[in-house]
Amino acid sequence: MNETSETRSVVVEREIPHPPEKIWRALTQPHLVEEWLMKNDFKPVVGHRFNLRGDWGGVLDCEVLAVEPNKKLTYTWNFAHEDPAYDLKSVVTFTLTPTSTGTQLRMEQSGFRPEQRQAYGGANAGWQQFLANLEQVLARMD
């Protein structure tokens, strides 16, 4: 059985008028990550295990899988839940590509199983909000 064909991904792409280095700081500095995403104990080090703690009381168990400064960041995004529809084991990848006016930011969260329609829909809406928050944080940064 091929699992990849049975899972779906949420993909959000945005053209952001800031250089990759600035966006990278917002993606990797814990105090900035807290401003646009969630409270965390993140470090941009492969193998580092960390938690994202949501205002809704949930805790995501994460592990950094890949770090390519100013280019790519990948980590697991796992949420343990008794209900299989919400018991999520996924991977989030941010890809930064320089453009003439800033950066193309691509976020992909992969690993949603077919029975996780609600989680998939929630992630789709959630990432739109998270990335809108990220753009606000970037606008305030020096």
C-alpha positions in Angstrom: 0.0 0.0 0.0 1.4 3.3 -1.0 0.7 5.9 1.7 1.7 9.0 -0.3 -1.1 8.4 -2.8 -3.6 8.3 0.1 -2.6 11.5 1.8 -3.3 15.1 0.9 -1.3 18.3 1.3 -2.3 21.9 2.1 -0.2 24.3 0.0 -0.2 28.1 0.5 2.0 30.3 -1.7 2.5 34.0 -1.2 4.7 36.7 -2.8 6.1 38.7 0.1 7.8 42.0 -0.4 10.7 41.2 1.9 14.1 39.4 1.3 14.4 35.7 2.2 16.9 36.6 5.0 14.2 38.6 6.8 11.5 36.0 6.3 13.9 33.3 7.5 14.4 35.2 10.8 10.6 35.3 11.3 10.5 31.5 10.6 13.3 30.6 12.9 13.5 33.0 15.9 11.3 31.7 18.7 10.0 35.1 19.8 9.0 35.9 16.3 7.5 32.5 15.6 5.4 33.0 18.7 4.0 36.3 17.3 2.7 34.8 14.0 2.3 31.1 14.8 2.3 29.7 18.4 4.3 29.6 21.6 7.3 27.4 21.1 10.7 26.2 22.1 12.0 26.1 18.5 15.6 26.0 17.4 16.7 25.7 13.7 18.8 22.6 14.3 18.1 19.3 12.5 16.9 16.8 15.1 15.7 19.4 17.6 12.4 18.3 19.2 10.1 21.1 20.1 6.4 21.9 20.9 4.0 24.4 19.4 1.4 25.4 22.0 -1.8 26.8 20.6 -4.1 29.3 22.3 -6.8 26.6 22.0 -4.9 24.4 24.5 -3.5 21.9 22.0 0.2 21.0 21.9 1.9 19.9 18.7 4.9 17.7 18.9 7.5 18.6 16.3 11.0 17.7 15.2 13.2 19.7 12.8 13.9 17.6 9.7 15.8 20.0 7.4 17.4 23.5 7.6 18.8 25.3 4.6 19.2 28.9 5.8 17.2 31.4 3.9 15.9 28.7 1.6 14.1 25.8 3.2 12.8 24.7 6.6 11.0 21.4 7.3 9.6 20.0 10.5 7.1 17.4 11.7 3.7 18.7 12.9 2.1 16.0 14.9 -1.0 16.2 17.0 -1.9 13.2 19.1 -5.7 12.8 19.5 -8.0 9.9 20.4 -10.2 10.6 17.4 -8.4 9.3 14.2 -9.9 12.2 12.3 -7.7 14.6 14.4 -4.7 12.3 15.2 -2.3 14.0 12.8 1.2 13.1 11.7 2.3 15.6 9.1 5.3 17.5 7.8 5.5 21.2 7.2 7.9 22.6 4.7 8.6 26.3 4.1 10.5 27.1 0.8 11.8 30.6 0.1 12.6 31.6 -3.4 14.0 35.1 -4.1 12.1 37.2 -6.7 12.7 40.6 -8.2 10.3 42.2 -5.6 11.0 40.0 -2.6 10.4 36.4 -1.9 8.0 33.6 -3.0 7.1 31.8 0.1 5.6 28.3 -0.2 4.2 26.4 2.8 3.2 22.8 2.4 1.8 20.7 5.1 1.6 17.1 3.9 0.2 13.9 5.5 -3.6 14.4 5.8 -5.3 11.1 5.5 -8.7 10.8 3.7 -10.7 10.6 6.9 -9.1 13.8 8.1 -11.3 16.2 6.1 -12.0 18.5 9.0 -8.3 18.7 10.0 -7.4 19.4 6.4 -10.0 22.1 6.1 -8.9 23.6 9.4 -5.2 23.6 8.2 -6.2 25.2 5.0 -7.9 28.1 6.8 -5.3 28.2 9.6 -2.3 28.6 7.3 -4.0 31.5 5.5 -4.3 33.2 8.9 -0.8 32.2 10.1 0.8 33.6 6.9 -1.3 36.8 7.2 0.1 37.2 10.7 3.6 36.5 9.4 3.3 39.3 6.9 2.2 41.7 9.8 5.2 40.6 11.8 7.6 41.2 8.9 6.1 44.7 8.3 7.0 45.5 12.0 10.6 44.0 11.9 13.6 46.2 11.2 
